[in-house]
Amino acid sequence: MKHLALATGCLLATQAVAETPVLNVYTYESFTSEWGPGPQIEAGFEAQCGCDVVFTGVGDGAALLSRIRLEGARSDADVVVGLDTSLMASAQATGLFAPTSASADYDLPIDWTDETFVPFDWGYFAFVANVGEDHPASFEALAASDTSIVIQDPRSSTPGLGLLLWVKAAYGDRAEEIWQGLADNIVTVTPGWSEAYGLFLEGEADMVLSYTTSPAYHIIAEGDDSKEAVAFDEGHYMQVEIAGRLAGSDQPELAEAFLQYLLGAEAQGVLPETNWMYPAVLPEGGLAEGFAQVVTPDKALLMAPEEALSQRDGALAEWQNALAR
């Protein structure tokens, strides 16, 4: 009888595990790292959903969209976290995403009315450098200097794509000319942000494409104020990161609940000091003091999602042509 009771108990435990719903979330790799927001958001949502959240890290943001396109309706993903407005029209055009009712009282510098994607954080692209050095403060000055830079590939990385749109928004028809001037400043082009920032920290380049908020990490987490984001005369291109749920998800209600959780106070409170971006909804207590020490651009640049889509291929061709010379 004892053996029967033990076997029955094991069977019930196995069934309970088997019946635990699983929510598959695709995101970029730095989001899922031990220092990123993924682990805390996973634990927080699991505590209230009675489910198992499984994060899958897929390179950088643009690589993330490529993965979703490749898998199509067969994708295991229920939710995608980490696209941005530069990719939003492309993501919408796949037909793979479902409308959402998740919403919040956003603290964004732009109005948000989209019915498919929700914004979860935002920031400004910038070149980060060491304090105390003489840094060019415009793309033209950078091109005329011998300052070395590391950037990300726009075909796989949202910062890389953001840089293309930044130059295009600032210079229009002169964008390819600017890239021709910048070509000899570029030490290397990395697949994603993490690789590029790591090379900069190792001293492989004078500046790296990152965010105005990146120095806040060094100030708050490391007590190090030796890094700064350089304010550019042209202004800075804005990034708004977004999340959405897949139409083919077999956990639609859970996916919807996760998107709402992502916009809630608990998750939004995690993002500033793990993803090092501004949250879409400010925490009640505000942001840590280190955020007050970073550059605030005088001018913000941002293309609407449809314009970003229409400009992307031409801007990419200009970039490739200039670097191939």
TAKA-V741422 format. One record per backbone hydrogen bond with DSSP energy under -1.0 kcal/mol. NH is the residue of the N-H (numbers start at 1). CO is the residue of the C=O. If there is no record, write none. Layout:
nh & co
NH & CO
NH & CO
This chain:
nh & co
5 & 1
6 & 2
7 & 3
8 & 4
9 & 5
10 & 6
11 & 7
12 & 8
13 & 9
14 & 10
15 & 11
16 & 12
17 & 13
18 & 14
19 & 15
20 & 17
23 & 52
25 & 54
26 & 79
27 & 56
29 & 59
31 & 28
36 & 33
38 & 31
41 & 37
42 & 38
43 & 39
44 & 40
45 & 41
46 & 42
47 & 43
48 & 45
49 & 45
50 & 46
52 & 21
54 & 23
56 & 25
58 & 27
63 & 156
64 & 60
65 & 61
66 & 62
67 & 63
68 & 64
69 & 65
70 & 66
71 & 67
72 & 68
74 & 71
75 & 72
78 & 24
79 & 24
80 & 244
81 & 26
82 & 242
83 & 242
85 & 240
87 & 84
91 & 87
92 & 88
93 & 89
95 & 92
98 & 245
100 & 115
106 & 104
107 & 280
118 & 243
120 & 241
122 & 278
123 & 239
125 & 237
126 & 210
128 & 208
129 & 228
131 & 226
133 & 130
142 & 138
143 & 139
144 & 140
145 & 142
149 & 185
150 & 207
151 & 188
153 & 190
156 & 153
157 & 153
161 & 157
162 & 158
163 & 159
164 & 160
165 & 161
166 & 162
167 & 163
168 & 164
169 & 165
170 & 166
171 & 167
172 & 168
174 & 171
175 & 172
178 & 174
179 & 175
180 & 176
181 & 177
182 & 178
183 & 179
185 & 182
187 & 149
190 & 151
196 & 192
197 & 193
198 & 194
199 & 195
200 & 196
201 & 197
202 & 198
203 & 200
204 & 199
207 & 148
208 & 128
209 & 150
210 & 126
212 & 124
214 & 211
216 & 213
217 & 214
218 & 214
219 & 215
220 & 216
221 & 217
224 & 218
228 & 129
230 & 127
233 & 137
235 & 232
236 & 299
238 & 301
239 & 123
241 & 121
242 & 83
243 & 118
244 & 80
246 & 78
247 & 96
249 & 246
255 & 251
256 & 252
257 & 253
258 & 254
259 & 255
260 & 256
261 & 257
262 & 258
264 & 261
268 & 264
269 & 265
271 & 267
274 & 271
275 & 271
276 & 271
278 & 122
280 & 120
286 & 283
291 & 288
292 & 289
293 & 290
294 & 291
301 & 236
308 & 304
309 & 305
310 & 306
311 & 307
312 & 308
315 & 311
316 & 312
317 & 313
318 & 314
319 & 315
320 & 316
321 & 317
322 & 318
323 & 319
324 & 320
